[in-house]
Amino acid sequence: MNGGGLRRTLLRTGRAASRSAEAGRIRYFALLAATTVAVLAVCGFLLAASSFDGRTERSQARWPQVADDGSATLLWRATLASVDDRQYDVVYIEPLTPDAPLPPGLSRWPRPGEAVLSPALKAVGPQVREEYGRAEGTIAPDGLESPSEYFAYVRPTAERLDPEEMTGASGFGVSWTPSLGEHMYNFGPKEFHWAYLALVGLPAGLFVVIAARVGAAARDRRTAVLTALGASGGARAWFTVGEAVLPVALGASAAAVAVAPVLLTDTPLPVVDFVLYVADARAALPALVGAVVGVPLAVLAAVVLLQPRYRPGASTRPVAAGRRREWMLWLFPVALFGTVRGTDLAPYDLRLPVLAAGSVITIALLPGVAGAVVSASGPALARLGAARGRVGMLVAGRRLAVGARPVARLVAAVVVAVGLAAQGQIAISLFTDMSDRVEAVEEHLGTSVVQVSTTLSTTTADVTSFESDLGPGVHALAMTRDPRSGRTDLVADCPVWRDLGVECPTAAPAELRTRHAGLAQAAELERSVGVRLHARTGDVSKTVRTSEETALVVLAQDGRQLSLSRVHRAANAHVAMATDVQVFAMAGTFGGSGEGIAAGRWLELLSVAGVLVIVVVAGIGAVAQFVRTGRELGPVSVLSGNGRVYYAVSVWSLLVPTAFAVCAAVAVTWYVTTPLMADSADRLSALSAVGAAGLACAAVMAWWGARTASAAGLVWRPRND
């Protein structure tokens, strides 16, 4: 038989053998699912990279080309705003010549007092549409980083136009990444890539390894038979490929079908409030095609390479666990201590990559270490079972003593799931801690006291019209900060102070004491950070127009909650071209939670995806192990006449090793996450929840294992094997 004919025969033989092999159907599904997950994981990474590149290009295209030589054709100014804990950019524009180039995404110049919003920002609600003037039209996709970006172009009215505070430009487009756009308030590429590799890439790789070794015992025996018959390494490889090629091909096809919709339309992602732009997805098409073709080939290579090598003449007798080279036992402590101490020694910019890479390596090595420890305890467990007459302990101890690798495969999925879930929850707590504090302050004070600030010139501020636009009973106070003394003064005339329950200061400023509930709470919050508010009599309009470091404090006489959007609209119309309106106690922090909330949502999405993959891995590995256990224990149950032996063996060979691995994963995760600036209580809470879930999973696996093994044992019949 020639080479081509032999290869075809080996492929057909391998395909036929896969159908009748032990756990053959389980392995078929495992390889299909693992290939699908691996292709999707690689495609997701490629789509993310293309999205980052596309967003960078569009952000560069809308940044102005500064003109300092008098050739400016337009004025440009970018400011920050926030809505619903989300930060975004507002750009003020003014053409200087009839042929001034339009910003990307606009079809015409807005008229004075008009605003053009992104579709996502426009969909937030009418309150946002009215804050910057008349909302006319929407920004086209080529002017936005992504379809979900919040962005606005505003052309101020002639009264509020402040040319001195704007930048002259001759056009748009730069070659460097500007500090403007959605990428400033979201996960950056470096952080996203490391989180993706740790929370999605590692589970996908583990899935491939577990799937390749499902039903390994029977296939290893068959490989030994092929070797004894004279099959070369190449022949065994073609036989193995024949077993795996069909499920791998189907898995790649399923992944291609799942990825196809992102090439047809904009795709919203759950949890994170982000829309993948179809143009970015299509730009990644060549790389996606390479992934759909290349990843299945890599899976087939892994299936071949993960088969044991047999040398002619070598003994096929089992080797004691103590004689094997357990290199993981030596590498694990290096990775563990290197991760924690290496983070402290690494440069600041490299601390996150070092911590992420070290955590991934440590968690990946932990199953082998847990397997070695459990396997080493097998002989002692067997002796104890023999001494006490416990068949379950005796059989489980003998099974565990065979080697560490089966135990490692059994606990790997649960260990990685616990480690990734715990680290994900701890990382999320870092980002949500600040936002929780912000929300607590805002709930305490509400919008009864609002601060209006701006970095622009306020020489044209019309405070009287501003107050009138806010409605009756609403006052605007000027707030000044003395940079030399650090003192903060609130300025108003005597009638306003009397309305607010404050004795009108006639001489020097006096410390603020008032019966006004909202103002009193604001003063209390300021004192909590070491700042004391002082009351001073004066003209608010004059103070705002002449003093630097000045802001307006707005509050109602009766202490009612104010509408931030109404205050913002009135401030833009009467105070300055661009204003910032916030709850008084959080002024200067700009909400402080937008980027953290976005990062926390991305981590939540990635960690959920990774844990779901791990759950499937654990289920497949457990089912394959349970089928083998049932067939092996069939003779034992017949000889002992006791079906409860399955449950006893399941407890000692499944529940105890998995529970030990869960506890080890929790302890290692606690140590590895010490460089994170997370509160100990938050870390303990996250680890307790994840550890409890892991132990519950171990109990379910043990019960399921006993039931499956019992069912397999009932149909066992003696065979000549």
N, C-alpha and C positions, 0 to 999 in steps of 0.2 A: 504494500500500500504506500503510495507516494505521500509527500508531506501534506499537500492540500487535502487529500482524502482522509488522512489520519486526523487532521485537525477537525474536519467536519464530523467525523465519527465521534471524536472526543466531546465535541460540543453537544451532539445529540445524546450521547451517553450521560453526560453531566446533566442535561435538561431532564432526562428520564429519571435519573437518580434523585433529583431534587424533589420530585413528586412523592417518592416512597420513603424518603429519609425521615429520621426521627425529627419531629417538630418542623417538617418540611414546609407545611402551609404557613406556620408562624414565621419562619425565616423568609418565605416569599413576601409576605406582607411587610415584614420588617425592612427588607431591602428596598421595596417599593416606597415605603414611607420615608426611610432615611434618605434615599436619593431625592425625593420630592423636597424634603426639608433642606437638604444641603444645597440644592439648586436655588431654592427660594432665598436661602440665607445669603448666598453669593450675589444673586440678582438684587436683593435688597441693599447690599453694600454698594454695588455698582450704581444703582439708582440714587442712593444718597450722595455718592461722590459727584454724579452728574448734576444733581440738584444744587449742591453747594457751588459747583463751577458756574452753572447757569445763573444763580442768584448773584454771584460775584460779578459776572459780566453785566447784568442788568443794573446792578448798583453802580458800577463804574460808568455806565452809559448815561446815567442821569445826574452825575456830579458835575457842577459847573466848572468851566475853564475860566479861571480868574484872570481878569484883565485890569492891570494896574497902570496902563499907559494911555488911558483915555479912550480906548477902543471898545469900551463896554457897550453892549446893546441891550442889557437887561440887568435888573437887580435881583438878588437871591438871598434868602435867609432861612435857615433850618432851625426849628425849635422842637421841643419834646412835649408830648401830651400823654394822657393815660385814660383808659376806660375799662371798667370791669377787671381791674388788676392786670391790665395788659398795656404795655408801653408802645408808643408808635411815634412817627415823625410827622410834623406839619411843616411844609415849606411855603414861605411867603415869596411871591414873585411879582415883578413889575417890569413891563417892557419899556425900554427907552427909545426904541426906533420902530418904525412900522414893519421892518423886516427882521425883527428879533427872532431868533430860532426858538421853536417851541420845546418845552421839556418833553422827554419821551413819554408816550402814553396820552398826550393831549392832542386834540384835533384843532383847537382854537384857543386863543388867549381868553381867560375869564375876564368878565367885566369887573370894574371896581365893586367890591362888596360881595363878590361871588366866590364860591369854593367848589373845587372838583375833588370828590372823594373816591377812594378805591371801593369796588363793589362790596368787599367784606366789611369795611367801616360803615358804608352806607346802610348795610343790612342790620347794624347794631340797633338802630332805632331813630326816631325823629329828633330826639334830644341832641344827638351828635350832629345830625345834619344841619341843625340851626345854630350851633355854637360859633361857627366861623362865617356866617352870612348865608346868602341864598345858595343852596346846593344845586348845581347845574351840571348834569352829565356825570360820567364816571371815567376813571383812569383806565386806559386799555392795558391788556396783559403785558405788553412789551415795556411798560413803564413801571412794573411792579416786580419785586423779587419773587413773589409767588402769588397765586390767585387768592390766598388767604391773608395777605398782608394788609395791615391797617396803614393807610397813607393818605395824605391830603395835600393838595395845592390850593393856596389861598391868595387872592389878590386883594390887598387891603383898600379901604376907601381913601379918598384924598385926605380926609381929616386925620386918619390914623397912620398914613404912610410915613415911615421914618427912614429916609434914604441914608442917613448917617450911620445907621446900625446895620445896613445891608451891604452885601458884597457885589461889586460889579463883575459881570461875566460877559464873555463874547460867544459862548456856546456851551455844549455839554459833551462829556466824555473824557475820562482820564484812564491811565494805565495802571493805577494803583488802587487798592481796596479802600474805599472811603468809610468814614465812621458815620454811616447813615444807612438806615434800612432795617428790615426785620432781623437780619443776622446779628445785630447789636443786642437784641433782647431775647435771644433764643440760644439753643445749644450750638456751640461752635463746632467746626469740623473735627478738631482734635479730640474734644471731649466726646462727641458723638461716636467717632470711630472706635475709641477705646471702650466705651460703654457697649457698643454694638458687638464688638469682638468678644467681650467678656460675657454678656448676657444672652447673646444669640449665637455667635460663632462657636463658642465652646460647647453648648448643648448640641448643636448640629454635628460637630465633629465627634462628640461622644456617641451620638445616635448611629453614625456610620460604623464606628468601632463595635458597638454592641450588636448591631444588625449583622455585621460580618461574622461574628462569633456565636450567633444563635445556633443551637444544636451542634456545638463544636465537638463534643465528645464522640458522637457517632461519625462525624465527618473526618475527625482525626484518625479514627480507626480505619476508615475507608482509605484515607491517604496513605496510611502505613501499609495496607494491603496492596495498593497500586505500586508503592515503592518496592515491596517484596516481589512483585511480578515483573519488575524491571522497568517501570515507567520513569522516564526522565523528569527533571524539574519542569521543562517546558510542557511535557505532556500533562503533568498534574495541573499546571497553570491553565491550559486550555480546558481541561475537565472542569476546573473550578469556575472558569468564565462561563462555560455552558450552563452551570447551575444558576448563575446570577444574572446573566445578560438580559433575560426577558423582564424580570421585575425592575431592574435598573433602567431599562429603556422605557418601561411604562411610567416609572416614577419621574423621569426626565420629561416625558410628554405631559404628564399631569402638571408639573411645575410650569412648563411653557404655556399651557392653557391658563393657569392661574395668573401668570405675569402679563398675558396679552392685553387685558383691559386697560392697563396703565398706558399703553401705546395708542389708545383710541380716544381717551378723554381725560380731563383733569380728575384726579382721584383723591377724595378726602380720606384722611387717616383718622381712625378712632382715637379718642382720649386727648390727643395732642392739639386739636384744632389747627391742623395743617393740611394744605391741599398740595399734592404733587402735580406740578405743571407738566402737561403732556409734551410740551416742546423739550423739556429737560429729559423726559423719559425716552423720547425718540432719539435724542442725541446720544444716549447710551445704548442704542440698538446693536451696533457691532459687538460691544462688550457683552451684552446680554446673550447674543447668539453664541459667542464663545463660551459663556458660562453654561448654557444649556447643552453644549456639545462636550466641553472639557470636564465639567464636574462629574458626569456619569462615568467618563473614562477614569477619573481619579478614584471614584468609588470602586470600580472594577479592580483597579490596581491595589486598592486597600484590601479588598476581599482576597486577592491572590497573595499579597505580602503578609497578611495576618494568619496565613496557614502555617503550621509548624513545619520546619525543615527536618527531613530525615536523611541521615547519611547511610550509605550502604554498609552493612556490617555493624551498625550501631545497635545497641540494645534497645528494645522497646519496652523494657520493664519500667514501671513507675519509679520516679526519682523522689526521694524524701524531700519534704519542704525545706528541711534544714540545709540540704546540700545545694539548693538553688541559689543563684546570685540575686539577692533581692536588692538591686541597686536603688530602688525607690526609698528604702529605709535610710540610705546615706544622703540622697539628694533632697529628701523632704525637709530635714531641719535646716539645711542650707537655704532652701527657698523660703522657709518660714521666717527665719531670723533676718535673711537678706531683704525680704519685703519690708519689714518694719524698720530696720535700721537703715536700709538703703534709701528709704523715703526721706529720712531725716538728713542724710548726707547729700542727696541729689540736689541740683540747682532747682530753684523755685518752679521754673517752667517745665521741668521734667518730673516733678513729684507725682503728678497724676498718672502719667504713663508708667512710671516705675511701680506705683502702688497697684495699678490695674494689671500690669503684666505679672507682677509677683503674686497677686491674688489668684489670677487664673492658673499659674503654674502650681501654686500651693494646693488649690482645690483639686486640680487634675491629678496630683500625686497622692492625695489623701486616700482614695479608695484602695490603692495598692498597699499603703501602709496599714490601713484597717484590715485588709485581707490577710496580710502577713501576721498581724497580731492575733487575729481570730484563729488562723490556721495553727499558729504555735500553741494555742490553748486547746486544740483538738485532742491530743493524746491524754492530757489531764482530764478532760471531760469524759473521754471513753473509759478511762480507769475508774473514775467516780461512778459512771453508770454501771460498769461491771460489778463494782463492789456493792452497790445498792440494789442490783437486780433491775435496773431501769433500762429497758430495751431502747427506748427513744433516745436517752442520753448516750448510750453505747453506740448506736448506729450514727447519730449526729456527730459524735466525737470522731469516729472513724472517717466519716465523710469530710469533715473539716480538716482533718490531718493530712488528707491527700495532697493539698496544695493551696496556695493563697489566691491563685488566679480565678478559680470559680467563685470564691467569696468576693473578690474584688469586683468581678463583673456583676454580681448580685447587688452589691451595695453602691456601685458607682453612681447609678442614676439618682438614688436618694441623697447621697452625699453632695453631689453637684447641685441638685435642686435646693437643698438646705443652704448650701454656701451662697449660691447666686441670689436666692430669694432674700436671705438675711442681709447680704451686702446691698442689694437693691433697696430694701426697706430702710437701712441705715442711711444710705446716700440720699434717699428721698427726704428723710427727716431733716437732713442738713438744709435742704432748700425750703422746706415748709416751716421750719422753726421761725425764720424771720417774718414770713407772711402771717403766721399765727399771731406773732406779737403785734404786727401792724393791724390786723383785724381786731385784736383785743382792744387796742387803743381807739380805733375808729368806732367800735361798738360802745365804748365807754363815753366818748365825747359826741359821736354822731356828726352831723353836719350843722350843729347849732353855732359853731364858730368856724369860719372859713377864711383862709388866707389867699390873697391875690398878689402874686409877685411877678416881676418881669426883669429881664436884664437889659431891656431897651430903654431909650430915652422916654421919660414921662412928662416932658415939658408941656405937652398938649393935653394932659389928662384933665378930663372934665368930671370931677368927683360928684358934683351936684347932680348932673344928668345920670351918672352911674347909680347913685342912690335912688333917684326917681324911677329909674328903669327896674329896680329890684322890688318896688312896691312900698306901700306905707308901713311904717314901723321898723324899717331895716336901716341900720346905720353902718357907715364905713369909717373905721378908725385908721389913722396912719401908724405904722409901726417902724421905728428906727432902731438901729443897733450901732452903738458906739464901739468901733474896733479897738480903741485904746483902753477903755474901761470895761468893755464887755457888757455894759448895761443895755437893757432893752426897754424902750419907752413906747407906750401907747398914747397917741395924740388925738384929742377931740376937743370940741368946745364945751362950755359948761352945760348947756341944755342937754347935750348927748350924755354927758357923765351923770347928770341927775336922772335921766331916763334909765340908765343902767345901774342905778343904785350906788353910785360912787360920789363921795364928797369931792366937789370941784377943787382941784389943787390950784391955789392962787399964787404960790411962789415956786419953790423948787419942786421937781417931780417927787411924788410920794409913792411908796409901795402900794401896788394895786390891791384893794380890798373891796369886794362888791357882793351884793345880794343876787346878782344875775347868775343863774345856775350854770349856764354854758361858759361864761367868762370866768367864773370861779373855778370850774373844772379845768379850763385851759391853763389858768395860773398855777393850779396845783400840779398839773403835769409838767409844766416848765420848771417848777421848783424841784421836782423829782430828779431832774437832770442838772440841777445846780444853777438854774437861771431864774431870776426874780423879775417879774414884770412891774414896771412903774407907770403911773398915770401922770400925764402932763397936759396942760391946757394949751391949745394952739389951733391954728387954722389947718385943716387937713389938706386942702387943695394946695396951699402954699408949701406945706411940708413935703408933699409928694413930688412937686415940681422942682424943688430946690435941693433936696437932700439925697445923698447917695445911700445905698443899703436900706432902701425904703420899700415897704410893702403895705398893702391894705388888709385890714382885718374886718370882716363883714359878719354881722350878727343881727338877729332880730331882737327888738325890745322885749318881746314876751318869751324869748328863748326857744322858739319853734325851730324845727329842722328846715334847712334851706335846700333849694335845688341847686346842685353844683353846675348843672348844664345852664340854668338860667343865669347864675352868677358869671359863668364863663362867657356866655353870649354878651351880657351887658359889659363885662370888662373889655372884651375885644372891641366893642363898639365905642366905648367912652374913655377907657384908661390908656391903652397902648395897642400897638399893632399886634403884638403877641404877648399873651399872658399865661400864667400857670396858676390854676385854681386847685387847692387841696384842702383837706381837713387840717385845721391849724396845727395840731400836735405833731403831724407827720410832715409838715413843710420842711423842705430841705432833703428829705429822703426820697422824694418822688414816688411815694408808694412803697418803694424798697422791696417789692415782692414780685414784680413782673417777670424778671429773668428767672428767679428761683422757682416760681410756679411753673413756667414753661419747662425748665430742666426737670423738675419733679414729675411732670406729666410724661415727658419722654422716657425717663427712667422707669416709670410705672408701666408704660407700653412695652418697652423692651424686656423688662423683667417678667411680665406676664407671658409674653411670647416665649421666652426661654424656659420658663417653668412648665408651660403647656407641653413643649417639646420633651422636657425631662419626664413628665408624667407618662407620656406615650412610651418613652424609652423604658421606664421602670416597669410598665405593664407588660411590654413585649418580653423583656428579659425575665421577668418573674414567671410569665406563662410558660416560656420554654423550659425554665428550670423546674417548674412544677410538673410538667409532662414527664421529664426525665426522672424526677423523684418518684412519681407514681409507678413507673415501670420498674425502677430499681427496687422499690419496697414491696412489690407484689409478692415475691417469695417470702419475705419476712412476715407480712400480714397473714399469709396462708399458714406458715409454720407456727406462728405465735397464736393464731386464732383470735387476734385482737385488732379490730379496725382502728382503735384509738392510737395505735402506734404512729399513724400518719400525723396526728395532731401533736404528739410529743416530739417527733422528729422535726416538724415544722417550727415548733417553738424554739428548739435549740439550734437548728441549722438556718432558720430564716429570721425569726423575731429577735433573738438575742444578738446575732451579728449586725442586723440592721439598726437596732436600738443603740448598740455600741457605736456604730458609724455615725448615727445622727448626733449623739452626744459629742463625739470627737469633732464633727463638722461645726457644731455650735461653739465649742471651745476654741477651735482654730480660727473661726470667723471673728470671735471676740478679740483675739490677739491681733489678727491681721488688720482689723479696722481701728486699732488704737491710734494710728496717725490721723484719722479723720477727726475733724473738730465737732464731733457729735456729742450731745449730752449723754452721760452714762445711763441715765434713766431711759432715754430714747433707745439706746443700743440694747439695754436689757429687755425692754418691752418688745422690740423687734425680734430679738433672738429667742425670747420666750415663746412668742407666737409661732415663729417658724419652727422652732424645735418641737413644740407640741404638735404641730401639723405633721412633722416628720415622724414622730412616734405613732401618731394615729395611722399614718400611711403604713408604717411597719406592721402594726397590728392587723390592718386589713390585708396586707400582703401575706402574712402568716396564716390567717384564717382562709384566705383564698387558696393559698398553696396546699393547705391540708385538704380542702374540699376537692381541688383538682387532682391531687395525688391519689386521693381515695377513689375518685371516679375512674382514674386510669388503672388503679390496682384491681378494681373489680373485674375488669375485662382482661386481666393478665392471664396468659396460658403458658405453660412450659414450652420452650422452644429449644432447638439445638443450637444455641448461640453461646 
